[in-house]
Amino acid sequence: MRDMPSQKLPISLKKGALFIADAHYHQGLREELVAFLSQIKSPQIFLMGDISDLLVGSIPSTYKHNKKLIDTINSLAQKCEIIYLEGNHDFNLQRVFPHIQVIPRAQQPLYVKDGGYLVALAHGDIFVGKGYEFYRRAIENPLVLRVLNLFNSNDWIVHKIQTYNASKNLCKSIEGFEEFACKRARLYQADIVIEGHFHQACECQCEDTRYINLPSFGCDKHYMRYEGDATFSKVAHQG
């Protein structure tokens, strides 16, 4: 059992909590998440990043593509606790979701306690490498985003990115992922590591750390539910 690291937002894991990752909500293409969120009942929901295909808080033109999603999440926040861990497709979100706890990438992993177990939560695009780190800092730089806003006349940049995102295959299998996952698990210093990002929907034991990669809701409409006592189950959305 590991000790809880210090962090600003102490969060207790509640039985029945849902973990939803990589829905890649895309207006006119992948919209099932809105109906799902409108009907679920849970005391706690962890949105584990890339919930939208493109939603950037400092680029208002991305809001209109996600209006149904934004309204649904903000409405749900009045009924249950929502913790949103930003991904690489959705960030700078606190202004978009003022009533939920938004965890920027810089504050990940987020550590929560499950009884005597320490659980590390992250979207998954941390501990990747210097090149990716440079890219992430660049795309979140306020000056870069202001320039993008200036050149986004008639929404053409956002449209171009969304067209590219729509062509992606969300369901690709990664060869040798278990070995890759265990290398990542050792970086977290936790009893249980839960990530999204990689869309592999798998679980493996890595020495004394259990690693869970969440299913991509956008791929197969599955999510994870916390059953208590360090138990997580994969659940299919029936809608």
C-alpha positions in Angstrom: 0.0 0.0 0.0 1.4 3.4 -1.0 1.1 6.8 0.6 -1.1 9.5 -0.9 1.0 12.2 -2.6 0.2 15.8 -1.7 -2.3 17.4 -4.2 -4.7 20.3 -4.1 -7.8 18.3 -4.7 -8.2 15.3 -2.4 -10.8 13.1 -4.0 -12.4 9.9 -2.6 -13.4 7.2 -5.0 -17.1 6.4 -4.6 -18.7 3.0 -5.2 -20.6 3.2 -8.5 -18.2 5.7 -10.0 -18.0 5.6 -13.8 -14.9 6.0 -15.9 -15.5 7.2 -19.5 -12.5 7.8 -21.8 -11.9 8.7 -25.4 -15.5 9.1 -26.6 -14.2 11.5 -29.3 -17.7 13.1 -29.5 -18.0 14.5 -33.0 -21.2 16.2 -34.2 -22.9 14.2 -36.9 -20.5 11.3 -36.5 -20.1 10.1 -32.9 -22.9 11.5 -30.8 -24.0 8.5 -28.6 -22.3 9.9 -25.5 -24.9 12.7 -25.2 -27.7 10.2 -24.9 -25.7 8.1 -22.5 -24.9 10.9 -20.2 -28.5 12.1 -20.2 -29.7 8.8 -18.8 -27.0 7.6 -16.4 -27.3 7.8 -12.6 -24.0 7.7 -10.7 -22.6 9.4 -7.6 -19.3 10.2 -9.4 -18.1 10.3 -13.0 -14.5 10.5 -14.2 -14.3 11.9 -17.7 -10.8 10.6 -18.6 -9.9 12.8 -21.6 -10.6 13.1 -25.3 -14.3 13.2 -24.5 -14.6 15.5 -27.5 -12.8 15.1 -30.8 -11.9 18.8 -30.5 -12.8 21.2 -27.7 -10.4 23.9 -26.6 -11.6 26.4 -24.0 -9.6 29.3 -25.5 -11.0 28.7 -29.0 -14.7 29.6 -28.8 -15.4 28.3 -32.3 -15.0 24.8 -31.0 -17.9 25.3 -28.7 -20.6 25.2 -31.4 -19.4 21.8 -32.6 -19.9 20.5 -29.0 -22.9 22.5 -27.8 -25.0 19.3 -27.0 -22.1 17.7 -25.2 -21.2 20.9 -23.2 -24.9 21.5 -22.2 -25.3 17.8 -21.2 -22.2 17.7 -19.0 -23.0 21.0 -17.3 -26.6 19.8 -16.6 -25.3 16.5 -15.2 -22.9 18.4 -12.9 -25.9 19.6 -11.0 -26.7 16.0 -10.1 -23.4 14.3 -9.4 -19.7 14.8 -8.9 -17.8 15.1 -12.2 -14.0 15.1 -12.5 -12.7 15.9 -16.0 -9.1 14.9 -16.7 -8.1 16.9 -19.8 -6.8 14.9 -22.8 -4.9 15.9 -25.9 -8.1 16.7 -27.9 -9.9 18.7 -25.1 -8.1 21.1 -22.8 -8.3 24.6 -21.2 -11.8 23.6 -20.2 -12.5 25.2 -16.8 -14.2 28.1 -18.5 -16.4 25.7 -20.4 -17.3 23.6 -17.4 -17.4 26.0 -14.4 -19.2 23.6 -12.0 -17.0 20.5 -12.3 -13.4 19.8 -11.3 -11.2 20.0 -14.3 -7.7 18.4 -14.0 -5.3 19.9 -16.5 -2.6 17.6 -17.9 0.0 19.5 -15.8 -1.8 18.2 -12.7 -1.9 14.6 -13.8 -1.7 12.0 -12.5 -4.6 12.5 -10.1 -4.3 10.3 -7.0 -7.4 8.9 -5.3 -7.7 6.4 -2.5 -9.6 3.1 -2.8 -9.6 1.8 0.8 -6.0 0.9 1.4 -5.0 1.2 -2.3 -3.5 4.2 -4.0 -5.0 4.7 -7.5 -3.3 7.0 -10.1 -5.6 8.5 -12.8 -4.4 10.1 -16.0 -5.6 10.6 -19.6 -2.4 8.8 -20.6 -0.4 11.2 -22.6 2.1 11.9 -19.9 5.6 10.3 -19.5 5.7 10.2 -23.4 9.0 11.9 -24.3 10.6 15.3 -24.9 9.3 15.7 -28.4 5.7 15.2 -27.4 6.2 17.3 -24.3 7.3 20.2 -26.6 4.3 19.7 -28.8 1.9 19.7 -25.9 3.3 22.9 -24.4 3.2 24.5 -27.8 -0.5 23.7 -28.5 -1.5 24.9 -25.0 0.6 28.1 -25.2 -1.8 31.1 -25.0 0.1 33.0 -27.7 -0.2 30.1 -30.1 -3.9 29.8 -29.4 -4.5 33.5 -29.9 -2.7 33.2 -33.3 -4.9 30.2 -34.3 -8.0 32.2 -33.3 -6.9 35.1 -35.5 -6.3 32.8 -38.5 -9.4 30.7 -38.0 -11.5 32.8 -40.4 -14.8 31.1 -41.2 -13.7 28.3 -38.9 -11.4 26.8 -41.6 -8.7 25.6 -39.2 -11.2 23.9 -36.9 -12.9 22.4 -39.9 -9.7 21.0 -41.2 -8.7 19.4 -37.9 -12.2 18.0 -37.5 -12.1 16.5 -41.0 -8.8 14.8 -40.1 -10.1 13.6 -36.8 -13.2 12.1 -38.4 -11.0 9.8 -40.6 -9.2 8.2 -37.7 -9.6 4.6 -36.7 -10.3 4.6 -33.0 -10.2 0.8 -32.6 -6.6 -0.1 -33.6 -4.8 -2.8 -31.6 -1.3 -2.0 -30.3 1.1 -4.9 -30.7 3.0 -5.7 -27.5 0.9 -3.3 -25.4 1.1 -5.3 -22.2 4.9 -4.8 -22.1 4.5 -1.2 -22.9 1.8 -0.8 -20.2 4.0 -2.3 -17.5 6.8 0.1 -18.4 4.3 3.0 -17.9 2.9 1.5 -14.7 6.3 1.7 -13.0 6.4 5.5 -13.6 3.3 6.2 -11.5 4.3 4.8 -8.1 0.8 3.6 -7.4 -1.0 0.3 -6.5 -3.5 0.8 -9.4 -3.0 2.9 -12.6 -5.9 3.8 -14.8 -5.4 5.5 -18.1 -7.2 6.2 -21.3 -5.6 7.5 -24.5 -4.4 4.2 -26.0 -7.9 2.7 -26.7 -6.8 -0.8 -25.7 -9.4 -1.8 -23.0 -7.2 -4.2 -21.2 -5.9 -4.9 -17.7 -2.5 -6.4 -16.7 -0.6 -7.1 -13.5 2.8 -5.4 -13.6 4.7 -6.7 -10.5 3.0 -5.0 -7.6 1.0 -2.5 -9.8 -2.2 -3.3 -11.5 -2.6 -1.4 -14.8 -6.0 -0.7 -16.4 -6.3 0.9 -19.9 -9.8 2.1 -20.3 -12.0 1.2 -23.3 -12.6 3.9 -25.9 -16.2 4.9 -25.7 -16.0 6.2 -29.2 -14.8 2.9 -30.4 -17.1 0.3 -28.8 -19.4 2.2 -26.4 -17.9 0.7 -23.3 -16.8 2.3 -20.0 -15.7 1.1 -16.6 -17.5 1.1 -13.3 -16.0 1.0 -9.8 -17.6 -1.8 -7.9 -15.8 -1.3 -4.6 -12.9 -3.1 -2.9 -10.4 -2.3 -5.8 -12.7 -3.9 -8.4 -13.5 -2.3 -11.7 -15.8 -3.8 -14.3 -16.2 -3.1 -18.0 -19.7 -2.2 -19.0 -21.4 -1.8 -22.4 -23.7 1.1 -23.2 -27.0 -0.5 -24.4 -28.4 2.6 -26.1 
